[in-house]
């Protein structure tokens, strides 16, 4: 995540330096309200989320197949105990991505139903993503409460 922020910062800094002499506030508003720019940003973000979700699912399946192979080959008991420890992290990650994709989908439904454009659509997506993270946080708290009992 830190790499992504640093790359975006470098990219935005380079754009700023290139256009610093003639880039006014009205031109920046036109650039941000351009539909092609918005589509590009949403497309890149959506592709990133989709690939991240797919890679997490592949990792979970490969972990499961390693565990099955260890049991079939009758490896040492310490090795089997180490790999067979239940990991809620991967399960929680899947729930996190489900909450994010659900929130993004809900945001798109709201945007298309009220025909929002420009900054309104960005605000709707921001609120829907924050609602998705809120649901995920509530899930984690509920999970901690049940495991503490």
Secondary structure, DSSP 8 states (H G I E B T S, - for coil): -HHHHHHHHHHHHHHHHHHTTT--HHHHHHHHH-HHHHHHHHHHHHHHHHHHHHHHHHHHHHHHHHHHHHHHTT--HHHHHHHTS--HHHHHHHHHHHHHHHHHHHHHHHHHHHT--THHHHHHHHHHHHHHHHHHHHHHHHHHHHHH-
